[in-house]
Amino acid sequence: MLGLFGTLNLAARSMQAQMTGVEVAGQNLANVNTTGYSRQRVQLATSPDVTTGIGPEGTGVTATAIQQIVNQLLNSQVQSQQSTGGYWNGQQSALQSAQNGLDEFLNGSASASSATSVTSDSSTGLAAQLSGLFSAFSAVATSPTSTSARQALVGQAQTLATTFNNVNTQLGSLKTSLNSSLSDNVDSANKLLSGIATLNQQISAAEFSGGTANDLRDEREQDLENLSQLSNITTSTETNGAVDVSIGGQALVTGYKVADTLQTYAAGGGQMLVQTATGGVPLTLTGGSMQGTIDARDGTLATLQNNVNTLAGTLITQVNAIHGGGYSLTGSTGANFFNGTDAATITVNAALAGNPNFIQTSGSATAAGDNSVALQLAQLGSTAQAALGNQTFNDNYDAAVAALGDSLQTANTQVTNQTAVTQMLTTQRSSVSGVSVDEEMTNLMAYQRAYEASAKLVSTVDTLMGDTLAMKT
């Protein structure tokens, strides 16, 4: 039999076990609003029996472990969805920057949901400026010798050239900004890799003598999910509890060490890509905001900039080809209307800007009132251009704007969908790992009552011990 002292020890072990339950429930309640916290549960087991003359007799209860309630499959799914969501967030952010930064010039892109014609609703937009140029040529054709019409044409052409210059500057600045954002993401990823390696070491050390480092594991899981938002990652768990991390097939965290880090490198054409810092291996990223930023920069936005440059170059070539064969009011010929080759360099010929009489709108050196060349220039606005895919200047520009709208609409839809999927998985995970205040309060009361009962047992044994001692006196 246990005897009085054995029973007293039984009660003491029970009180200690119930107190551990109270502490764990308190820890859960304290972290009910902590992001990434997984609820914990104390595991209680019957203490080893002792052999007595009437058979094995129990010795009470003991707390064997503090278990973390997690579902690794759900954690893996959340990581995967974080990577996909990060990719589309990166795309969305880049395309919204294009929309916001160029809205003055690319009006209509925000509402474009399909590759259809988009008409600028602003007098400062590029589409309106293109239409204004051909309208100005038409006005000169109506009054070939009118100085005011010629001055208006010069002003309109200069405004159009400035608009092209501004569009090019905005797109160039956006590209620089996206490269900077990519570098910031790489720095963030490197900090997370270092943090994961440090946590691996701390977790292994804490678990060396047994048990599970629950809070450290939660912290590491948050770092892994944050890293997944930046890039798709591959993980594997070692026997000592450490997690190895690879990106693009390259091992970056192995055990307690950061095997390699990330860095950006110039890939030519002003583009920044990602490679391993020590190994110098270019990485093929398959998800995360870094790849989303790269794809938006090198895809939709690069195409938009190329289209704008092609549009400006074709306009320069076609206008100069017709204008160069005409004659001015002074009989001069052979001058270009525009200088430059693309959106960055387009300007109006300074000689024409200084004296509109030098604009060559006549088909004859001796017929100042002839308007044949001016009519050809005006008709350019409705003429399909082979260099623009057999589209007119305005139609080509509208298609380029609509393409940006299409890409942004796709990104917006994907972000909405991924947010819903991630929320669903997060909710499902919370149902397993999240803290329920009602449940923890119920557990707390149960542990409290069990503790009080064990304390009552101590009091009872103490009384019995006093009675026993009194019997001997």
VENHU-V454995 format. One record per residue. N is the residue number from 1. NEAR is the number of other ideal C-beta (glycine too) atoms within 8 Angstrom. Layout:
n:N near:NEAR
n:N near:NEAR
This chain:
n:1 near:6
n:2 near:10
n:3 near:6
n:4 near:9
n:5 near:7
n:6 near:11
n:7 near:11
n:8 near:12
n:9 near:11
n:10 near:14
n:11 near:14
n:12 near:10
n:13 near:13
n:14 near:14
n:15 near:12
n:16 near:10
n:17 near:14
n:18 near:13
n:19 near:10
n:20 near:11
n:21 near:15
n:22 near:12
n:23 near:8
n:24 near:12
n:25 near:12
n:26 near:9
n:27 near:9
n:28 near:12
n:29 near:12
n:30 near:6
n:31 near:9
n:32 near:9
n:33 near:4
n:34 near:6
n:35 near:5
n:36 near:9
n:37 near:9
n:38 near:12
n:39 near:12
n:40 near:12
n:41 near:8
n:42 near:12
n:43 near:9
n:44 near:9
n:45 near:7
n:46 near:8
n:47 near:11
n:48 near:5
n:49 near:9
n:50 near:9
n:51 near:6
n:52 near:8
n:53 near:3
n:54 near:4
n:55 near:5
n:56 near:7
n:57 near:11
n:58 near:8
n:59 near:12
n:60 near:12
n:61 near:10
n:62 near:11
n:63 near:12
n:64 near:6
n:65 near:8
n:66 near:13
n:67 near:9
n:68 near:11
n:69 near:9
n:70 near:10
n:71 near:8
n:72 near:6
n:73 near:6
n:74 near:13
n:75 near:11
n:76 near:8
n:77 near:9
n:78 near:13
n:79 near:13
n:80 near:10
n:81 near:12
n:82 near:12
n:83 near:15
n:84 near:10
n:85 near:14
n:86 near:16
n:87 near:14
n:88 near:13
n:89 near:12
n:90 near:16
n:91 near:15
n:92 near:13
n:93 near:12
n:94 near:15
n:95 near:15
n:96 near:9
n:97 near:11
n:98 near:16
n:99 near:13
n:100 near:7
n:101 near:9
n:102 near:13
n:103 near:10
n:104 near:9
n:105 near:12
n:106 near:14
n:107 near:12
n:108 near:16
n:109 near:16
n:110 near:8
n:111 near:7
n:112 near:15
n:113 near:6
n:114 near:7
n:115 near:6
n:116 near:6
n:117 near:7
n:118 near:13
n:119 near:7
n:120 near:10
n:121 near:6
n:122 near:8
n:123 near:4
n:124 near:8
n:125 near:15
n:126 near:14
n:127 near:15
n:128 near:11
n:129 near:13
n:130 near:14
n:131 near:10
n:132 near:11
n:133 near:13
n:134 near:13
n:135 near:11
n:136 near:13
n:137 near:14
n:138 near:11
n:139 near:12
n:140 near:17
n:141 near:12
n:142 near:7
n:143 near:7
n:144 near:12
n:145 near:7
n:146 near:9
n:147 near:8
n:148 near:6
n:149 near:12
n:150 near:12
n:151 near:9
n:152 near:10
n:153 near:15
n:154 near:13
n:155 near:8
n:156 near:13
n:157 near:13
n:158 near:11
n:159 near:10
n:160 near:13
n:161 near:13
n:162 near:8
n:163 near:13
n:164 near:13
n:165 near:11
n:166 near:10
n:167 near:14
n:168 near:14
n:169 near:9
n:170 near:11
n:171 near:14
n:172 near:10
n:173 near:9
n:174 near:14
n:175 near:12
n:176 near:9
n:177 near:9
n:178 near:14
n:179 near:13
n:180 near:8
n:181 near:10
n:182 near:14
n:183 near:10
n:184 near:8
n:185 near:12
n:186 near:13
n:187 near:8
n:188 near:10
n:189 near:14
n:190 near:10
n:191 near:8
n:192 near:12
n:193 near:15
n:194 near:9
n:195 near:9
n:196 near:15
n:197 near:13
n:198 near:9
n:199 near:12
n:200 near:15
n:201 near:10
n:202 near:10
n:203 near:14
n:204 near:12
n:205 near:7
n:206 near:9
n:207 near:12
n:208 near:6
n:209 near:4
n:210 near:4
n:211 near:8
n:212 near:9
n:213 near:11
n:214 near:10
n:215 near:7
n:216 near:11
n:217 near:14
n:218 near:12
n:219 near:10
n:220 near:13
n:221 near:11
n:222 near:10
n:223 near:12
n:224 near:14
n:225 near:12
n:226 near:10
n:227 near:14
n:228 near:16
n:229 near:12
n:230 near:13
n:231 near:15
n:232 near:12
n:233 near:12
n:234 near:8
n:235 near:10
n:236 near:6
n:237 near:7
n:238 near:9
n:239 near:3
n:240 near:7
n:241 near:12
n:242 near:12
n:243 near:13
n:244 near:12
n:245 near:14
n:246 near:11
n:247 near:14
n:248 near:10
n:249 near:6
n:250 near:11
n:251 near:9
n:252 near:13
n:253 near:14
n:254 near:6
n:255 near:10
n:256 near:8
n:257 near:7
n:258 near:9
n:259 near:7
n:260 near:11
n:261 near:10
n:262 near:15
n:263 near:9
n:264 near:12
n:265 near:9
n:266 near:7
n:267 near:7
n:268 near:5
n:269 near:4
n:270 near:7
n:271 near:10
n:272 near:10
n:273 near:10
n:274 near:14
n:275 near:13
n:276 near:13
n:277 near:9
n:278 near:6
n:279 near:8
n:280 near:6
n:281 near:8
n:282 near:7
n:283 near:12
n:284 near:6
n:285 near:13
n:286 near:6
n:287 near:11
n:288 near:15
n:289 near:13
n:290 near:15
n:291 near:14
n:292 near:17
n:293 near:16
n:294 near:12
n:295 near:11
n:296 near:16
n:297 near:13
n:298 near:8
n:299 near:9
n:300 near:11
n:301 near:17
n:302 near:9
n:303 near:10
n:304 near:13
n:305 near:12
n:306 near:8
n:307 near:12
n:308 near:16
n:309 near:12
n:310 near:10
n:311 near:14
n:312 near:13
n:313 near:11
n:314 near:12
n:315 near:12
n:316 near:13
n:317 near:9
n:318 near:10
n:319 near:12
n:320 near:11
n:321 near:8
n:322 near:12
n:323 near:14
n:324 near:12
n:325 near:8
n:326 near:14
n:327 near:12
n:328 near:14
n:329 near:8
n:330 near:6
n:331 near:8
n:332 near:9
n:333 near:11
n:334 near:4
n:335 near:13
n:336 near:8
n:337 near:13
n:338 near:14
n:339 near:10
n:340 near:11
n:341 near:6
n:342 near:10
n:343 near:12
n:344 near:10
n:345 near:8
n:346 near:15
n:347 near:10
n:348 near:12
n:349 near:11
n:350 near:8
n:351 near:8
n:352 near:13
n:353 near:9
n:354 near:5
n:355 near:6
n:356 near:11
n:357 near:9
n:358 near:12
n:359 near:13
n:360 near:15
n:361 near:13
n:362 near:18
n:363 near:8
n:364 near:7
n:365 near:7
n:366 near:5
n:367 near:8
n:368 near:8
n:369 near:7
n:370 near:12
n:371 near:12
n:372 near:9
n:373 near:16
n:374 near:15
n:375 near:10
n:376 near:9
n:377 near:14
n:378 near:13
n:379 near:8
n:380 near:13
n:381 near:14
n:382 near:6
n:383 near:7
n:384 near:7
n:385 near:12
n:386 near:5
n:387 near:7
n:388 near:14
n:389 near:4
n:390 near:6
n:391 near:10
n:392 near:11
n:393 near:14
n:394 near:10
n:395 near:10
n:396 near:14
n:397 near:14
n:398 near:13
n:399 near:11
n:400 near:13
n:401 near:15
n:402 near:16
n:403 near:13
n:404 near:17
n:405 near:16
n:406 near:12
n:407 near:13
n:408 near:15
n:409 near:10
n:410 near:8
n:411 near:13
n:412 near:9
n:413 near:8
n:414 near:10
n:415 near:12
n:416 near:8
n:417 near:8
n:418 near:12
n:419 near:9
n:420 near:8
n:421 near:10
n:422 near:12
n:423 near:8
n:424 near:8
n:425 near:12
n:426 near:9
n:427 near:8
n:428 near:9
n:429 near:13
n:430 near:8
n:431 near:6
n:432 near:10
n:433 near:10
n:434 near:8
n:435 near:10
n:436 near:7
n:437 near:8
n:438 near:6
n:439 near:7
n:440 near:14
n:441 near:9
n:442 near:8
n:443 near:10
n:444 near:12
n:445 near:8
n:446 near:9
n:447 near:13
n:448 near:10
n:449 near:8
n:450 near:11
n:451 near:13
n:452 near:8
n:453 near:8
n:454 near:13
n:455 near:10
n:456 near:8
n:457 near:12
n:458 near:12
n:459 near:8
n:460 near:8
n:461 near:12
n:462 near:9
n:463 near:8
n:464 near:9
n:465 near:10
n:466 near:8
n:467 near:8
n:468 near:9
n:469 near:8
n:470 near:7
n:471 near:6
n:472 near:5
n:473 near:4
